[in-house]
């Protein structure tokens, strides 16, 4: 598991944060966050290219890659107020999903055992299984809830003759016992998949899925508040999994299975910020960025900002806990 570097392209870290090597504990001792690349698209069912996602998410930014990003909204610098290091890409052989996923699980588990939050850059959504299971292996099976942003439920059973793929990780997580179905919250579902049989399985597992019609009718904020109450009941932490196709293709065109009618980029960023401000987040992945289908880096830029929003909010949450303060989002920018 020595630092592989980058499986595709140059070995760069997320916006210039220090590199670490998962085989050398001294390089990530005391880290708050460890970034891991998962350059794998062997689970895709339609358009490929997400193997290039980690590189795009790490580098797509018009500012200097200097390991610093002060947040205007939160008055924190997620890359400096936290100790953030980048472990590079896990070596995930293309086309060999049964080898690739266990390698990623071992890397995520190692980070979680070190007391850091793994932030995994995908890659297709098949990587959610090793990501969330790697954390649950440390905190306890059934003790980690999931908040899952996606256009699709990813609860299929057998697809193309296989149990493994980007349309099945959530079912595999629940079947494995790593995560509980009744602590599984999905936000942004829409479109024409899955069918009634799969929906019946989801209902039997007591999953809670907020389809876009419900979100529009009730309001995103109300749905999130309800989801938060469920996610924090009888669980030690929350894993946040963001499939970039939760956003409308007009906001995130570079993805494998675009579905019209989704969240705006603003709604996604606000939601991620709120989750990481209010909940005990123990792991994050951002998946399904496919640069070959992107236009003007729109999707990669959004995914980069999803990561930054999460880190900025985690830093703000820890600062408030330390100082006994509560962040006021209505505070004017220049109010010192």
C-alpha positions as CSV (number, residue, x, y, z in Angstrom):
1,X,0.0,0.0,0.0
2,X,3.0,2.3,-0.4
3,X,2.2,5.7,-2.0
4,X,1.4,4.9,-5.6
5,X,1.4,8.5,-6.7
6,X,-1.1,9.0,-9.5
7,X,-2.4,6.1,-11.5
8,X,-3.2,8.4,-14.4
9,X,-1.3,11.6,-15.1
10,X,1.1,13.5,-12.9
11,X,1.4,13.0,-9.1
12,X,-0.3,16.1,-7.7
13,X,-1.9,16.6,-4.3
14,X,-5.3,18.2,-3.6
15,X,-4.6,21.9,-4.2
16,X,-1.0,21.5,-3.0
17,X,-1.5,20.0,0.5
18,X,1.4,17.8,1.7
19,X,1.7,14.3,0.4
20,X,1.7,11.3,2.7
21,X,2.4,7.6,2.3
22,X,0.0,5.1,3.9
23,X,2.9,2.7,4.5
24,X,4.7,5.4,6.6
25,X,2.5,6.3,9.6
26,X,4.7,9.2,10.5
27,X,3.6,11.0,7.3
28,X,0.0,11.1,8.4
29,X,0.3,10.9,12.2
30,X,-2.0,13.5,13.7
31,X,-3.7,14.3,10.4
32,X,-7.3,15.4,10.6
33,X,-8.1,14.5,7.0
34,X,-6.4,12.2,4.5
35,X,-7.3,12.5,0.8
36,X,-7.3,9.3,-1.2
37,X,-7.7,8.9,-4.9
38,X,-9.8,6.0,-6.3
39,X,-9.2,6.1,-10.1
40,X,-11.6,3.3,-11.0
41,X,-14.5,3.2,-13.5
42,X,-14.8,-0.6,-13.9
43,X,-18.2,-0.5,-12.3
44,X,-19.8,1.9,-14.8
45,X,-22.9,0.9,-16.7
46,X,-22.9,3.6,-19.4
47,X,-20.3,6.3,-20.1
48,X,-16.8,5.6,-18.7
49,X,-14.1,8.1,-17.8
50,X,-14.4,8.5,-14.0
51,X,-10.9,6.9,-13.6
52,X,-9.7,10.4,-14.5
53,X,-11.9,11.9,-11.8
54,X,-9.3,12.1,-8.9
55,X,-6.8,14.0,-11.0
56,X,-9.5,16.5,-12.2
57,X,-10.9,17.1,-8.7
58,X,-7.4,17.6,-7.3
59,X,-6.3,20.2,-9.9
60,X,-9.4,22.1,-11.2
61,X,-9.0,25.5,-9.6
62,X,-8.1,28.9,-10.9
63,X,-6.1,29.8,-7.7
64,X,-2.6,28.8,-6.8
65,X,-2.1,25.3,-5.6
66,X,-0.6,26.5,-2.3
67,X,-2.4,24.4,0.3
68,X,-4.6,27.3,1.4
69,X,-8.2,28.2,0.8
70,X,-9.8,30.7,3.2
71,X,-13.6,30.4,3.0
72,X,-15.5,33.6,2.6
73,X,-18.7,32.0,3.9
74,X,-17.2,30.3,7.0
75,X,-14.1,32.4,7.8
76,X,-12.0,29.3,8.1
77,X,-9.2,27.8,5.9
78,X,-10.0,24.1,5.6
79,X,-6.6,23.3,4.2
80,X,-4.7,25.0,7.0
81,X,-7.0,25.0,10.1
82,X,-7.2,21.2,9.6
83,X,-4.1,19.1,9.0
84,X,-4.9,17.8,5.5
85,X,-2.6,15.4,3.6
86,X,-3.0,13.5,0.4
87,X,-2.1,9.8,0.1
88,X,-2.2,9.7,-3.7
89,X,-4.2,7.1,-5.7
90,X,-4.8,3.6,-4.5
91,X,-3.6,1.2,-7.3
92,X,-6.9,-0.1,-8.7
93,X,-6.4,-2.3,-11.7
94,X,-8.8,-1.3,-14.5
95,X,-11.4,-4.0,-15.2
96,X,-10.7,-6.0,-12.1
97,X,-13.3,-4.9,-9.6
98,X,-12.9,-7.8,-7.2
99,X,-9.2,-6.8,-6.7
100,X,-9.7,-3.0,-6.9
101,X,-12.4,-2.6,-4.2
102,X,-10.6,-4.5,-1.4
103,X,-7.5,-2.5,-2.0
104,X,-9.4,0.7,-1.5
105,X,-11.2,-0.7,1.6
106,X,-7.8,-1.5,3.2
107,X,-6.6,2.1,2.5
108,X,-9.7,3.7,3.9
109,X,-9.7,1.5,7.0
110,X,-6.0,2.4,7.7
111,X,-6.9,6.1,7.6
112,X,-9.9,5.7,9.9
113,X,-7.8,3.7,12.4
114,X,-5.3,6.5,12.5
115,X,-8.2,8.8,13.7
116,X,-8.4,10.8,10.5
117,X,-11.4,11.5,8.2
118,X,-10.9,9.8,4.8
119,X,-12.0,12.0,1.8
120,X,-12.1,9.7,-1.2
121,X,-12.0,11.2,-4.8
122,X,-13.7,8.8,-7.3
123,X,-14.0,7.0,-9.5
124,X,-17.4,5.6,-10.1
125,X,-19.9,4.9,-7.3
126,X,-18.9,1.3,-6.8
127,X,-16.2,2.7,-4.6
128,X,-18.8,3.7,-2.0
129,X,-18.8,0.1,-0.7
130,X,-15.2,0.0,0.3
131,X,-15.3,3.6,1.4
132,X,-18.1,3.3,3.9
133,X,-17.2,-0.3,4.9
134,X,-13.6,0.7,5.6
135,X,-14.9,3.3,8.1
136,X,-17.5,1.0,9.6
137,X,-14.8,-1.7,10.2
138,X,-13.3,0.8,12.6
139,X,-16.3,2.5,14.2
140,X,-18.4,-0.6,14.2
141,X,-20.8,-2.2,11.8
142,X,-24.2,-0.7,12.1
143,X,-22.8,2.4,13.9
144,X,-22.3,4.6,10.8
145,X,-25.2,6.2,9.0
146,X,-25.1,7.3,5.3
147,X,-26.3,10.5,3.7
148,X,-26.2,9.8,0.0
149,X,-26.7,12.5,-2.7
150,X,-27.5,10.9,-6.0
151,X,-29.9,10.9,-8.9
152,X,-30.0,7.1,-8.6
153,X,-30.6,4.8,-5.6
154,X,-27.7,2.4,-6.4
155,X,-29.5,-0.4,-4.8
156,X,-29.6,-2.8,-7.7
157,X,-29.0,-6.5,-7.1
158,X,-27.4,-8.3,-10.1
159,X,-26.4,-6.1,-13.0
160,X,-24.8,-7.5,-16.2
161,X,-24.4,-10.8,-14.3
162,X,-22.4,-9.2,-11.5
163,X,-23.0,-8.3,-7.8
164,X,-20.5,-5.4,-8.2
165,X,-21.0,-2.1,-10.0
166,X,-21.9,1.5,-9.6
167,X,-25.6,0.7,-9.4
168,X,-25.3,-1.7,-6.5
169,X,-23.0,-0.5,-3.7
170,X,-25.7,0.7,-1.3
171,X,-27.5,-2.7,-1.4
172,X,-24.1,-4.5,-0.8
173,X,-23.4,-2.2,2.2
174,X,-26.7,-3.0,3.8
175,X,-26.5,-6.7,3.0
176,X,-23.0,-6.9,4.5
177,X,-24.2,-5.4,7.8
178,X,-21.7,-2.6,7.6
179,X,-24.5,0.0,7.4
180,X,-28.1,-0.2,8.5
181,X,-30.9,0.3,6.0
182,X,-32.9,2.3,8.5
183,X,-30.0,4.8,8.9
184,X,-29.5,5.2,5.2
185,X,-30.7,8.6,3.8
186,X,-30.8,9.3,0.1
187,X,-31.3,12.8,-1.4
188,X,-32.0,13.8,-5.0
189,X,-33.4,10.6,-6.5
190,X,-35.3,11.1,-9.8
191,X,-35.9,9.7,-13.2
192,X,-36.8,6.1,-14.3
193,X,-34.6,3.7,-12.3
194,X,-34.9,1.5,-10.2
195,X,-38.1,-0.4,-10.8
196,X,-40.8,-1.5,-8.4
197,X,-39.0,-4.7,-7.2
198,X,-35.9,-2.8,-6.1
199,X,-38.1,-0.1,-4.5
200,X,-39.9,-2.8,-2.5
201,X,-36.5,-4.1,-1.2
202,X,-35.5,-0.6,-0.2
203,X,-38.8,-0.1,1.7
204,X,-38.4,-3.4,3.4
205,X,-34.9,-2.3,4.6
206,X,-36.5,0.9,5.9
207,X,-34.3,3.2,3.8
208,X,-35.4,6.8,3.5
209,X,-35.2,8.2,0.0
210,X,-36.0,11.8,-0.8
211,X,-37.0,11.9,-4.5
212,X,-36.9,15.3,-6.2
213,X,-40.7,15.8,-6.3
214,X,-40.8,15.5,-2.5
215,X,-37.8,17.8,-2.1
216,X,-39.5,20.5,-4.4
217,X,-42.8,20.1,-2.5
218,X,-41.4,20.2,1.1
219,X,-38.2,22.2,0.5
220,X,-34.7,20.9,0.7
221,X,-34.0,22.4,4.1
222,X,-36.9,20.5,5.7
223,X,-35.9,17.2,4.1
224,X,-32.4,17.6,5.4
225,X,-33.5,18.4,8.9
226,X,-35.6,15.3,9.0
227,X,-32.7,13.2,7.5
228,X,-30.3,14.6,10.2
229,X,-32.5,13.4,13.0
230,X,-32.5,9.9,11.6
231,X,-28.8,9.8,10.7
232,X,-27.7,10.7,14.2
233,X,-29.9,8.2,16.0
234,X,-27.9,5.3,17.4
235,X,-25.0,5.9,15.2
236,X,-21.4,7.1,16.0
237,X,-20.9,9.1,12.8
238,X,-22.2,9.9,9.4
239,X,-20.6,9.0,6.0
240,X,-21.3,11.5,3.3
241,X,-21.4,10.1,-0.3
242,X,-21.8,12.6,-3.1
243,X,-22.5,11.4,-6.6
244,X,-22.1,14.5,-8.7
245,X,-25.0,13.5,-10.9
246,X,-27.3,14.6,-8.0
247,X,-27.0,17.9,-9.8
248,X,-28.9,18.8,-12.9
249,X,-26.7,18.0,-16.0
250,X,-26.7,21.7,-16.7
251,X,-24.6,22.1,-13.6
252,X,-22.7,18.8,-13.9
253,X,-22.5,17.5,-17.4
254,X,-19.3,15.5,-17.0
255,X,-20.8,12.3,-15.5
256,X,-21.6,8.8,-16.7
257,X,-25.4,8.7,-16.2
258,X,-26.8,12.3,-16.4
259,X,-30.4,12.7,-15.3
260,X,-32.3,16.0,-15.9
261,X,-34.1,17.8,-13.2
262,X,-31.6,17.6,-10.3
263,X,-30.3,20.0,-7.6
264,X,-28.4,23.1,-8.5
265,X,-24.7,23.5,-7.7
266,X,-25.7,26.1,-5.1
267,X,-28.1,23.7,-3.4
268,X,-25.5,20.9,-3.3
269,X,-22.8,23.1,-1.8
270,X,-25.1,24.5,0.8
271,X,-26.2,21.0,1.7
272,X,-22.7,19.7,2.1
273,X,-21.8,22.8,4.2
274,X,-24.7,22.2,6.5
275,X,-24.0,18.5,6.9
276,X,-20.4,19.0,7.8
277,X,-21.3,21.9,10.2
278,X,-24.1,20.1,12.0
279,X,-23.2,16.4,11.9
280,X,-20.3,14.2,13.1
281,X,-18.9,13.4,9.6
282,X,-16.5,10.5,9.7
283,X,-15.9,10.0,6.0
284,X,-16.6,11.6,2.6
285,X,-16.5,10.5,-1.0
286,X,-17.2,12.5,-4.2
287,X,-17.8,10.3,-7.2
288,X,-18.8,10.0,-10.9
289,X,-16.9,12.9,-12.3
290,X,-16.0,11.9,-15.8
291,X,-13.7,14.5,-17.4
292,X,-14.0,13.2,-21.0
293,X,-17.7,14.2,-20.9
294,X,-17.1,17.5,-19.0
295,X,-17.4,20.9,-20.6
296,X,-15.1,23.7,-19.6
297,X,-14.3,21.8,-16.3
298,X,-17.8,22.6,-15.0
299,X,-18.2,19.3,-13.2
300,X,-14.6,19.0,-12.0
301,X,-14.8,22.5,-10.5
302,X,-18.0,21.7,-8.7
303,X,-16.6,18.5,-7.3
304,X,-13.5,20.4,-6.1
305,X,-15.7,22.9,-4.3
306,X,-17.7,20.1,-2.7
307,X,-14.5,18.8,-1.1
308,X,-13.5,22.4,0.0
309,X,-17.0,23.1,1.3
310,X,-16.8,19.9,3.4
311,X,-13.3,20.7,4.8
312,X,-14.2,24.4,5.5
313,X,-17.3,23.3,7.4
314,X,-15.5,20.6,9.4
315,X,-12.9,23.2,10.4
316,X,-15.7,25.7,11.4
317,X,-17.4,23.0,13.5
318,X,-14.3,22.2,15.3
319,X,-13.5,25.8,15.9
320,X,-17.0,26.5,17.3
321,X,-16.7,23.4,19.6
322,X,-13.3,24.6,20.8
323,X,-14.3,28.2,21.4
324,X,-17.9,27.7,22.5
325,X,-19.2,29.7,19.6
326,X,-22.0,29.1,17.1
327,X,-21.5,30.2,13.5
328,X,-24.1,32.7,12.2
329,X,-24.5,32.2,8.4
330,X,-26.2,35.7,8.2
331,X,-23.1,37.5,9.4
332,X,-22.0,40.1,6.9
333,X,-18.7,39.4,5.1
334,X,-16.8,42.4,6.4
335,X,-18.2,42.2,10.0
336,X,-15.0,41.7,12.0
